[in-house]
Each structure stands twice: as C-alpha cells, then as structure tokens.
Amino acid sequence: MRGVRAFEPLLAALAALATAAAAQEDGAPPSRIAVVGAGIGGSATARFLRQHFGPDVQLDVYEKGEVGGRLATVTVNRNRYESGASIIHALNLHMHDFVKQLGLKQRRSVAGKTAVFDGASVVAEETDWYLLDLLRLWWRYGSSFIRLQMWLEEIMEKFIRIYKYQAHGFAFGSLEELLESLGGSGFVNMTRRPLSDSLLELGVSQRFIDEVVAPVIRLNYGQNVSVPAFVGAVSLASAQSNLWAVEGGNKLLCEGLLKSANANLLRARVTSVRTLRSGGALRYELGLAGEGPERRTAAYDAVVVAAPLRAGADISFPDWASPAVPGEGEWQSTVVTLVHGYLNTSLFGFRDPRLFPYAGVLTTAAPALFFNSVAGVYPVEVPPGFRRKRAHEAAVYKVFSPAVLTGEQLKTLFRSYYSAQATEWRAYPRYGSAAGATLPPVELGPHLYYLNGIEWAGSAMEMSAVAAKNIALLAYRRWNGRSLRVNREDLLRAIKTEL
Ligand SMILES: Cc1cc2nc3c(=O)[nH]c(=O)nc-3n(C[C@H](O)[C@H](O)[C@H](O)COP(=O)(O)OP(=O)(O)OC[C@H]3O[C@@H](n4cnc5c(N)ncnc54)[C@H](O)[C@@H]3O)c2cc1C
C-alpha cells in the first residue's frame, strides 16, 4: 500500500485543533515563519512567503545538510557535474521565472543521440534525421508514438493552467483539489492508475511500452511502468526536446532564492514540531538536534515542512496522536555514479569505439541488467568550444543504477576508468501500483504545511516549486481568513469574469 493513507490518524488528531485555524483577528501579519529544508521546495517557499507576507516577517530556513538538497554537484577531473536533478522542461515556468529574476543563465545543451539496450542488443535508436526517426518509429511501433505524443500534449496543456491560477492568487487545500482544478477527475485518477493501463487503453502497443516507455521510467525514477500514469507523464515529458539546466549548477537556484527572500539560513536538523498554546493563539516550536538534550526554538506562527516525511526518520510530532507517515521502505534508492573513463562499447555490439554513435544508452527492464542508463555528460559550466567526446576518448559518464556498482560491474561497463564517484540518493517515492491510494495532505495542522506530498503525484523540481507557491498562497489566505480563492470550483470561469 502506498503509505499516504497513514496520514489519516494524524489528520483526525488535528481536527481537534482546527478551530484554532481561524484567521488572526487583529489583522497583524505573522512575526515568524519557519521552513524546514533548503532544497528547491523550501527555498522557493521562502521566496514566495516573502512576496506574500511582505518585508517584516522573520523567515527562518532550517537545513541539516547542504543548500540544494537533491540539487547537487560532484567534481570530476576539475569540472563540476550535476549528481542530482539535472534537467528542466521548457514549460517549467516557475523555473524560468527564478532564473530570470535571480539573474542566472540557462545552460546550453550539447546534442547527442540516445539508444535503448535490452541486455543483448540495441533495440531502438535515434538518428541524425528527424524524418528517418519518425519513419522508423512508425515501422516498428505503428501509431504508438503519435498517440503518446498527443496524450502528453493534452496533459501539459492542462497542467500549465496552474500558472494562471497561481498568478490570480488561487490556492488549494489538498493535492486532489489542485489536480482536479487542472484536469478534472481524470488527473486525480491518473495518480491512482498504472501508466501501462492508461497507455494500453490509448492504443499504445506493448512493444512500444517495453522498448521506449519503460527505459525512460527506469532512467527518471528507477521504476517500472506500473508507476501511476501522472508521474509517468511527468517522466515522459522529460524525454522531449527543449530541456535545459542552470549554468553553474541547478543548486544556484536555491542559494539565490534564499538570498532574495532575505531568509535566515540556520544549519540544524529539526527533530520535532511541537504545538504551543498561549491564550487563544496556537504557535509551534521546533526541536533541534545537537549535543545533549534537544534544543528548542522560539515560537513560530506558521511552519512549512519542505522535506520528505518518513516514519521513524528525522521529524516527530510528539503532541499528536500517531503521526504516522510513509515508511522508509516506500522511498526508492537510486545511485548516481560519475565515471571518468572509456566506455566499453563492445557491450553494446560496437567493437570499434570510433563507430559508437550514441551519447547515451537507456535500458529495458531485462533482469540481468545492473544499470538503468549510462550517458556522457557535460559540466555545469560548459566551456566555449566544448564538444561531446567520442567513445574512443576518455570522457565523463553518468550511470544510474539501483545499487552501488561493484568493481566487476564497472569493469563490464568501462574498458578502463580513472575515477568513479557514487552518490546514493533516497531519491523519490517508490510509487508501486498506487491503486486507490490518496495523496498526502498539504495541511498537517493549523498554519502547518507539508510540501513534499506533491512528490507522490510526481517528483520533479517544478512540482516542488508549484507546491511552494500553493503553500505560500494558502498560508497567506489562511492567515488573513480569506478563503475566497481557496478551492473554488469553476476557476476558469472565475478568471474569465475577472479579466
Ligand atoms: C538522482 C536524481 C535525479 C533527479 N533528476 C531530476 C531532473 O532531472 N529533473 C527534475 O525536475 N527533478 C529531478 N529529480 C527530482 C528532484 O530532485 C526533486 O523532486 C526535488 O529536488 C525535490 O526538492 P525538495 O526541495 O522538495 O526536496 P529536497 O531536495 O530533498 O530538499 C529537502 C531538504 O531538506 C533537508 N532536510 C531534510 N530533513 C531535515 C530536517 N529534519 N531538518 C532540517 N533539514 C532537513 C534536506 O537536507 C534537504 O536539503 C531527481 C532526483 C534525484 C535524486
């Protein structure tokens, strides 16, 4: 079972506190808000909170590790490479805005072809000719490619409505309501239904699912086509063209957002969130890890948890009955290894590396395969005149695998190598088949918000940014007792009336 139902006892316990959720009667702005986590979700939340609540509120962001979270770089051979989230879709408008507002630059992409390997041979490949690719796709998979493309376009067209709603100040108290406003009950069902079922129903062939769709899901989420259709669509959208990244590294976004929010970055691990009641007001204090007994912070008017909650890990909520959250086992581990060396192209049927035409190789779900993908990568600062290395030259490759690669496996994949650096990520939810499961709550209590539930719909930088904007809007409206723009049903009509 997807662990999100485990939130229900927590919500029941909090219902008793709900009366305290009333707006602040004196109309004063909150004096202090805490954000837990300085990944893209927490940093974006800080910036949006500043925009909505103005200059006077004190914003404290707690971070136990590095600013950026799953946006991180690793240095190989004197250059830095993305080891976490690396690509951003052209339609990710919050990311576009951040780059523009922070004075950052988009990094150019260096073209390269991709192939799909089934453990024995290459079963699908890109060529230099778009038309030839189309003809080949048609010959091998019939109309599957076109059907998938049309499905994705329809989903994206609906998804981008979120930017209009957020620009008009609409907020949603639950992820289901947010998704429903964009794509009706169809979007909500897509979070509960396996991708493979949705695609087969569309008329996409099983062969196309096995040879094209499954390798993309393995690359992006290390999982198979039983992931829910919504996260499947997020993943497949990332296989389209027009992808970009931030020059200098994606984590520059987080640093810039925190700075522009004028937030206080506090290096500490939050261990608990406790409620404090004085008079009629409800506030929160955080417990912090350190030497000796747990330290306590001063009181906060609102708290945003922008880090994945897992049962038995990190943050407890001692005042609440059974604050159960998804278990550790419900997060997928993914290992990213950056290898500087010579790819063993004969593994893919090319004895002469000079003839190997691909920049990257994805894999099907063949049981014997120990890696999900391998691709030549370029540094976060692309030097002028940079060209992608050919396979007979030493180059830097990124390998995704479900477990740390053994020496033997590295020797299978590389003829020889100078260095191999592995980063083990607790990467994203393990989606499972997700049948019938509900999504985690956005509101854990009065003025207490949870951002990373959105990852159960789809884990991506832009999804965290969308959740951040929603929480900032929601927090503002809840604080001021304005529910007018929360959960309004006919948003499109409402917006048209206003325009
Ligand atoms: C290998 C990999 C590749 C990916 N590729 C892409 C991609 O190409 N494109 C894309 O869009 N997405 C990608 N993703 C997904 C993307 O990284 C995440 O969806 C996104 O970064 C989540 O951001 P976040 O801020 O919500 O969470 P996080 O980045 O996890 O940030 C949470 C922060 O909270 C901190 N924290 C946790 N607990 C505590 C505590 N108790 N006290 C204080 N601080 C705490 C953590 O240290 C962390 O910094 C990838 C993820 C991985 C792992």
The ligand as an SDF file (V2000), in Angstrom:
LIG
                    3D

 53 58  0  0  0  0  0  0  0  0999 V2000
   19.2910   11.3720   -8.8910 C   0  0  0  0  0  0  0  0  0  0  0  0
   18.1060   12.2800   -9.0670 C   0  0  0  0  0  0  0  0  0  0  0  0
   17.8520   12.8290  -10.3180 C   0  0  0  0  0  0  0  0  0  0  0  0
   16.7640   13.6900  -10.4910 C   0  0  0  0  0  0  0  0  0  0  0  0
   16.5820   14.2660  -11.7160 N   0  0  0  0  0  0  0  0  0  0  0  0
   15.6500   15.2280  -11.8490 C   0  0  0  0  0  0  0  0  0  0  0  0
   15.6110   16.0080  -13.0420 C   0  0  0  0  0  0  0  0  0  0  0  0
   16.4190   15.8320  -13.9560 O   0  0  0  0  0  0  0  0  0  0  0  0
   14.6680   16.9930  -13.1260 N   0  0  0  0  0  0  0  0  0  0  0  0
   13.7830   17.2410  -12.1020 C   0  0  0  0  0  0  0  0  0  0  0  0
   12.9500   18.1570  -12.2360 O   0  0  0  0  0  0  0  0  0  0  0  0
   13.8110   16.5280  -10.9540 N   0  0  0  0  0  0  0  0  0  0  0  0
   14.7360   15.5320  -10.7990 C   0  0  0  0  0  0  0  0  0  0  0  0
   14.8220   14.8440   -9.6200 N   0  0  0  0  0  0  0  0  0  0  0  0
   13.8100   15.0850   -8.5700 C   0  0  0  0  0  0  0  0  0  0  0  0
   14.1430   16.3740   -7.8150 C   0  0  0  0  0  0  0  0  0  0  0  0
   15.4710   16.3450   -7.3800 O   0  0  0  0  0  0  0  0  0  0  0  0
   13.2490   16.5270   -6.5890 C   0  0  0  0  0  0  0  0  0  0  0  0
   11.8990   16.3700   -6.9420 O   0  0  0  0  0  0  0  0  0  0  0  0
   13.4060   17.9150   -5.9690 C   0  0  0  0  0  0  0  0  0  0  0  0
   14.7530   18.2960   -5.9280 O   0  0  0  0  0  0  0  0  0  0  0  0
   12.8080   17.9000   -4.5730 C   0  0  0  0  0  0  0  0  0  0  0  0
   13.1570   19.1260   -3.9420 O   0  0  0  0  0  0  0  0  0  0  0  0
   12.7030   19.4230   -2.4500 P   0  0  0  0  0  0  0  0  0  0  0  0
   13.2510   20.7120   -2.0610 O   0  0  0  0  0  0  0  0  0  0  0  0
   11.2330   19.2760   -2.4030 O   0  0  0  0  0  0  0  0  0  0  0  0
   13.3510   18.2400   -1.5940 O   0  0  0  0  0  0  0  0  0  0  0  0
   14.9030   18.0620   -1.2310 P   0  0  0  0  0  0  0  0  0  0  0  0
   15.7510   18.4650   -2.3580 O   0  0  0  0  0  0  0  0  0  0  0  0
   15.0390   16.6620   -0.7180 O   0  0  0  0  0  0  0  0  0  0  0  0
   15.1400   19.0990   -0.0480 O   0  0  0  0  0  0  0  0  0  0  0  0
   14.8220   18.8030    1.2780 C   0  0  0  0  0  0  0  0  0  0  0  0
   15.8970   19.4320    2.1530 C   0  0  0  0  0  0  0  0  0  0  0  0
   15.5030   19.2840    3.4950 O   0  0  0  0  0  0  0  0  0  0  0  0
   16.6320   18.9460    4.2800 C   0  0  0  0  0  0  0  0  0  0  0  0
   16.1230   18.2530    5.4590 N   0  0  0  0  0  0  0  0  0  0  0  0
   15.5380   17.0250    5.4950 C   0  0  0  0  0  0  0  0  0  0  0  0
   15.1660   16.7240    6.7450 N   0  0  0  0  0  0  0  0  0  0  0  0
   15.5340   17.7940    7.5230 C   0  0  0  0  0  0  0  0  0  0  0  0
   15.4300   18.0670    8.9080 C   0  0  0  0  0  0  0  0  0  0  0  0
   14.8740   17.1890    9.7320 N   0  0  0  0  0  0  0  0  0  0  0  0
   15.9010   19.2520    9.3710 N   0  0  0  0  0  0  0  0  0  0  0  0
   16.4770   20.1530    8.5340 C   0  0  0  0  0  0  0  0  0  0  0  0
   16.6090   19.9250    7.2020 N   0  0  0  0  0  0  0  0  0  0  0  0
   16.1380   18.7660    6.7110 C   0  0  0  0  0  0  0  0  0  0  0  0
   17.4760   18.0720    3.3670 C   0  0  0  0  0  0  0  0  0  0  0  0
   18.8290   18.0590    3.7730 O   0  0  0  0  0  0  0  0  0  0  0  0
   17.2630   18.7560    2.0220 C   0  0  0  0  0  0  0  0  0  0  0  0
   18.2450   19.7310    1.7720 O   0  0  0  0  0  0  0  0  0  0  0  0
   15.8990   13.9760   -9.4100 C   0  0  0  0  0  0  0  0  0  0  0  0
   16.1610   13.4170   -8.1490 C   0  0  0  0  0  0  0  0  0  0  0  0
   17.2550   12.5880   -7.9840 C   0  0  0  0  0  0  0  0  0  0  0  0
   17.5380   12.0250   -6.6120 C   0  0  0  0  0  0  0  0  0  0  0  0
  1  2  1  0
  2  3  1  0
  2 52  2  0
  3  4  2  0
  4  5  1  0
  4 50  1  0
  5  6  2  0
  6  7  1  0
  6 13  1  0
  7  8  2  0
  7  9  1  0
  9 10  1  0
 10 11  2  0
 10 12  1  0
 12 13  2  0
 13 14  1  0
 14 15  1  0
 14 50  1  0
 15 16  1  0
 16 17  1  0
 16 18  1  0
 18 19  1  0
 18 20  1  0
 20 21  1  0
 20 22  1  0
 22 23  1  0
 23 24  1  0
 24 25  2  0
 24 26  1  0
 24 27  1  0
 27 28  1  0
 28 29  2  0
 28 30  1  0
 28 31  1  0
 31 32  1  0
 32 33  1  0
 33 34  1  0
 33 48  1  0
 34 35  1  0
 35 36  1  0
 35 46  1  0
 36 37  1  0
 36 45  1  0
 37 38  2  0
 38 39  1  0
 39 40  1  0
 39 45  2  0
 40 41  1  0
 40 42  2  0
 42 43  1  0
 43 44  2  0
 44 45  1  0
 46 47  1  0
 46 48  1  0
 48 49  1  0
 50 51  2  0
 51 52  1  0
 52 53  1  0
M  END
$$$$
